[in-house]
């Protein structure tokens, strides 16, 4: 008798759920695994950013000091905004600030891009 792949996957998920619910300390273990996965995900973003920086270093240095500073500041503000998103999105004013900060960053990056394309 052969078990369907979908049935097997559902059984595995249910078994893990039972282990997390029943075994003492399994909730902490699950939380630890989720944190490890989150760190790996964020680490992949850092790796991709470093690769992009290395590949486009000449282009970035050809922007000039002013445009490069605007670009780096926009990326930094966007990073800090996403980092603070749980606190910002918990209130109405914070949500407005979140959206305004991200819009300002997007406008800054767009203006840097447009200035590189004009003569």
PELINMO-V303092 format. One record per helix or strand of 3 or more residues. SS is the DSSP state (helix for helix, strand for strand). FROM is the first residue (numbers start at 1). LEN is the number of residues. If there is no record, write none. Layout:
BEGIN
[[SS;FROM;LEN] [SS;FROM;LEN]]
END
This chain:
BEGIN
[[helix;5;18] [helix;26;30] [helix;57;5] [helix;65;19] [helix;85;4] [helix;92;26]]
END
